[in-house]
Amino acid sequence: MHLSIELKDEERTRCEIWTRVMGYHRPISAFNPGKQAEHAERRYFTQAQTSGSIHSPVDDT
């Protein structure tokens, strides 16, 4: 059974978005206008998985 709930905008809970800046987390709503514009222009990427492990032992023989 699939239930669909319809809410008016005023009934919705506001979602606060936080981001990590210089080693600590802050809500985007606390940013000044310049920082908010910079955040809106950010580009996100995914890093490819490396082929080796940085924790693999080194053979010194």
Chimera marker file (.cmm) of the C-alpha trace (Angstrom):
<marker_set name="trace">
<marker id="1" x="0.000" y="0.000" z="0.000" r="1" g="1" b="0" radius="0.5"/>
<marker id="2" x="1.400" y="3.374" z="-1.032" r="1" g="1" b="0" radius="0.5"/>
<marker id="3" x="0.205" y="6.461" z="0.815" r="1" g="1" b="0" radius="0.5"/>
<marker id="4" x="0.662" y="9.919" z="-0.618" r="1" g="1" b="0" radius="0.5"/>
<marker id="5" x="0.659" y="12.817" z="1.829" r="1" g="1" b="0" radius="0.5"/>
<marker id="6" x="0.178" y="16.319" z="0.498" r="1" g="1" b="0" radius="0.5"/>
<marker id="7" x="1.480" y="19.243" z="2.570" r="1" g="1" b="0" radius="0.5"/>
<marker id="8" x="1.124" y="22.963" z="2.096" r="1" g="1" b="0" radius="0.5"/>
<marker id="9" x="4.376" y="24.938" z="2.057" r="1" g="1" b="0" radius="0.5"/>
<marker id="10" x="3.642" y="26.420" z="5.493" r="1" g="1" b="0" radius="0.5"/>
<marker id="11" x="3.221" y="22.900" z="6.945" r="1" g="1" b="0" radius="0.5"/>
<marker id="12" x="6.628" y="21.702" z="5.810" r="1" g="1" b="0" radius="0.5"/>
<marker id="13" x="9.689" y="21.578" z="8.043" r="1" g="1" b="0" radius="0.5"/>
<marker id="14" x="12.539" y="23.717" z="6.783" r="1" g="1" b="0" radius="0.5"/>
<marker id="15" x="15.630" y="21.696" z="5.891" r="1" g="1" b="0" radius="0.5"/>
<marker id="16" x="18.840" y="23.288" z="7.173" r="1" g="1" b="0" radius="0.5"/>
<marker id="17" x="21.866" y="22.580" z="4.988" r="1" g="1" b="0" radius="0.5"/>
<marker id="18" x="25.278" y="22.439" z="6.647" r="1" g="1" b="0" radius="0.5"/>
<marker id="19" x="28.674" y="22.331" z="4.974" r="1" g="1" b="0" radius="0.5"/>
<marker id="20" x="32.244" y="21.861" z="6.117" r="1" g="1" b="0" radius="0.5"/>
<marker id="21" x="34.352" y="25.022" z="5.944" r="1" g="1" b="0" radius="0.5"/>
<marker id="22" x="37.990" y="25.149" z="7.054" r="1" g="1" b="0" radius="0.5"/>
<marker id="23" x="37.657" y="22.085" z="9.271" r="1" g="1" b="0" radius="0.5"/>
<marker id="24" x="34.368" y="22.848" z="10.994" r="1" g="1" b="0" radius="0.5"/>
<marker id="25" x="30.672" y="22.642" z="10.070" r="1" g="1" b="0" radius="0.5"/>
<marker id="26" x="28.385" y="25.664" z="9.615" r="1" g="1" b="0" radius="0.5"/>
<marker id="27" x="24.840" y="26.138" z="8.338" r="1" g="1" b="0" radius="0.5"/>
<marker id="28" x="24.679" y="27.775" z="4.923" r="1" g="1" b="0" radius="0.5"/>
<marker id="29" x="22.037" y="30.177" z="6.247" r="1" g="1" b="0" radius="0.5"/>
<marker id="30" x="24.749" y="31.735" z="8.471" r="1" g="1" b="0" radius="0.5"/>
<marker id="31" x="26.943" y="32.601" z="5.459" r="1" g="1" b="0" radius="0.5"/>
<marker id="32" x="27.264" y="36.194" z="4.281" r="1" g="1" b="0" radius="0.5"/>
<marker id="33" x="25.895" y="36.918" z="0.765" r="1" g="1" b="0" radius="0.5"/>
<marker id="34" x="29.314" y="36.509" z="-0.872" r="1" g="1" b="0" radius="0.5"/>
<marker id="35" x="29.928" y="33.105" z="0.711" r="1" g="1" b="0" radius="0.5"/>
<marker id="36" x="26.372" y="31.988" z="-0.185" r="1" g="1" b="0" radius="0.5"/>
<marker id="37" x="27.040" y="32.919" z="-3.830" r="1" g="1" b="0" radius="0.5"/>
<marker id="38" x="30.367" y="31.064" z="-3.739" r="1" g="1" b="0" radius="0.5"/>
<marker id="39" x="28.648" y="27.977" z="-2.298" r="1" g="1" b="0" radius="0.5"/>
<marker id="40" x="26.002" y="28.083" z="-5.045" r="1" g="1" b="0" radius="0.5"/>
<marker id="41" x="28.765" y="28.056" z="-7.704" r="1" g="1" b="0" radius="0.5"/>
<marker id="42" x="30.582" y="25.010" z="-6.292" r="1" g="1" b="0" radius="0.5"/>
<marker id="43" x="31.062" y="22.021" z="-8.543" r="1" g="1" b="0" radius="0.5"/>
<marker id="44" x="30.940" y="18.547" z="-7.099" r="1" g="1" b="0" radius="0.5"/>
<marker id="45" x="32.953" y="15.619" z="-8.363" r="1" g="1" b="0" radius="0.5"/>
<marker id="46" x="33.572" y="11.987" z="-7.564" r="1" g="1" b="0" radius="0.5"/>
<marker id="47" x="37.083" y="10.696" z="-7.157" r="1" g="1" b="0" radius="0.5"/>
<marker id="48" x="38.033" y="7.517" z="-8.966" r="1" g="1" b="0" radius="0.5"/>
<marker id="49" x="39.104" y="4.646" z="-6.767" r="1" g="1" b="0" radius="0.5"/>
<marker id="50" x="42.873" y="4.072" z="-6.738" r="1" g="1" b="0" radius="0.5"/>
<marker id="51" x="44.294" y="0.790" z="-7.982" r="1" g="1" b="0" radius="0.5"/>
<marker id="52" x="46.603" y="0.248" z="-4.996" r="1" g="1" b="0" radius="0.5"/>
<marker id="53" x="46.364" y="0.564" z="-1.261" r="1" g="1" b="0" radius="0.5"/>
<marker id="54" x="48.359" y="3.145" z="0.665" r="1" g="1" b="0" radius="0.5"/>
<marker id="55" x="48.530" y="0.625" z="3.502" r="1" g="1" b="0" radius="0.5"/>
<marker id="56" x="50.202" y="-2.171" z="1.532" r="1" g="1" b="0" radius="0.5"/>
<marker id="57" x="53.520" y="-3.332" z="2.975" r="1" g="1" b="0" radius="0.5"/>
<marker id="58" x="56.733" y="-2.333" z="1.214" r="1" g="1" b="0" radius="0.5"/>
<marker id="59" x="59.218" y="-5.066" z="0.332" r="1" g="1" b="0" radius="0.5"/>
<marker id="60" x="62.678" y="-3.792" z="1.389" r="1" g="1" b="0" radius="0.5"/>
<marker id="61" x="64.637" y="-6.897" z="0.294" r="1" g="1" b="0" radius="0.5"/>
<link id1="1" id2="2" r="1" g="1" b="0" radius="0.2"/>
<link id1="2" id2="3" r="1" g="1" b="0" radius="0.2"/>
<link id1="3" id2="4" r="1" g="1" b="0" radius="0.2"/>
<link id1="4" id2="5" r="1" g="1" b="0" radius="0.2"/>
<link id1="5" id2="6" r="1" g="1" b="0" radius="0.2"/>
<link id1="6" id2="7" r="1" g="1" b="0" radius="0.2"/>
<link id1="7" id2="8" r="1" g="1" b="0" radius="0.2"/>
<link id1="8" id2="9" r="1" g="1" b="0" radius="0.2"/>
<link id1="9" id2="10" r="1" g="1" b="0" radius="0.2"/>
<link id1="10" id2="11" r="1" g="1" b="0" radius="0.2"/>
<link id1="11" id2="12" r="1" g="1" b="0" radius="0.2"/>
<link id1="12" id2="13" r="1" g="1" b="0" radius="0.2"/>
<link id1="13" id2="14" r="1" g="1" b="0" radius="0.2"/>
<link id1="14" id2="15" r="1" g="1" b="0" radius="0.2"/>
<link id1="15" id2="16" r="1" g="1" b="0" radius="0.2"/>
<link id1="16" id2="17" r="1" g="1" b="0" radius="0.2"/>
<link id1="17" id2="18" r="1" g="1" b="0" radius="0.2"/>
<link id1="18" id2="19" r="1" g="1" b="0" radius="0.2"/>
<link id1="19" id2="20" r="1" g="1" b="0" radius="0.2"/>
<link id1="20" id2="21" r="1" g="1" b="0" radius="0.2"/>
<link id1="21" id2="22" r="1" g="1" b="0" radius="0.2"/>
<link id1="22" id2="23" r="1" g="1" b="0" radius="0.2"/>
<link id1="23" id2="24" r="1" g="1" b="0" radius="0.2"/>
<link id1="24" id2="25" r="1" g="1" b="0" radius="0.2"/>
<link id1="25" id2="26" r="1" g="1" b="0" radius="0.2"/>
<link id1="26" id2="27" r="1" g="1" b="0" radius="0.2"/>
<link id1="27" id2="28" r="1" g="1" b="0" radius="0.2"/>
<link id1="28" id2="29" r="1" g="1" b="0" radius="0.2"/>
<link id1="29" id2="30" r="1" g="1" b="0" radius="0.2"/>
<link id1="30" id2="31" r="1" g="1" b="0" radius="0.2"/>
<link id1="31" id2="32" r="1" g="1" b="0" radius="0.2"/>
<link id1="32" id2="33" r="1" g="1" b="0" radius="0.2"/>
<link id1="33" id2="34" r="1" g="1" b="0" radius="0.2"/>
<link id1="34" id2="35" r="1" g="1" b="0" radius="0.2"/>
<link id1="35" id2="36" r="1" g="1" b="0" radius="0.2"/>
<link id1="36" id2="37" r="1" g="1" b="0" radius="0.2"/>
<link id1="37" id2="38" r="1" g="1" b="0" radius="0.2"/>
<link id1="38" id2="39" r="1" g="1" b="0" radius="0.2"/>
<link id1="39" id2="40" r="1" g="1" b="0" radius="0.2"/>
<link id1="40" id2="41" r="1" g="1" b="0" radius="0.2"/>
<link id1="41" id2="42" r="1" g="1" b="0" radius="0.2"/>
<link id1="42" id2="43" r="1" g="1" b="0" radius="0.2"/>
<link id1="43" id2="44" r="1" g="1" b="0" radius="0.2"/>
<link id1="44" id2="45" r="1" g="1" b="0" radius="0.2"/>
<link id1="45" id2="46" r="1" g="1" b="0" radius="0.2"/>
<link id1="46" id2="47" r="1" g="1" b="0" radius="0.2"/>
<link id1="47" id2="48" r="1" g="1" b="0" radius="0.2"/>
<link id1="48" id2="49" r="1" g="1" b="0" radius="0.2"/>
<link id1="49" id2="50" r="1" g="1" b="0" radius="0.2"/>
<link id1="50" id2="51" r="1" g="1" b="0" radius="0.2"/>
<link id1="51" id2="52" r="1" g="1" b="0" radius="0.2"/>
<link id1="52" id2="53" r="1" g="1" b="0" radius="0.2"/>
<link id1="53" id2="54" r="1" g="1" b="0" radius="0.2"/>
<link id1="54" id2="55" r="1" g="1" b="0" radius="0.2"/>
<link id1="55" id2="56" r="1" g="1" b="0" radius="0.2"/>
<link id1="56" id2="57" r="1" g="1" b="0" radius="0.2"/>
<link id1="57" id2="58" r="1" g="1" b="0" radius="0.2"/>
<link id1="58" id2="59" r="1" g="1" b="0" radius="0.2"/>
<link id1="59" id2="60" r="1" g="1" b="0" radius="0.2"/>
<link id1="60" id2="61" r="1" g="1" b="0" radius="0.2"/>
</marker_set>
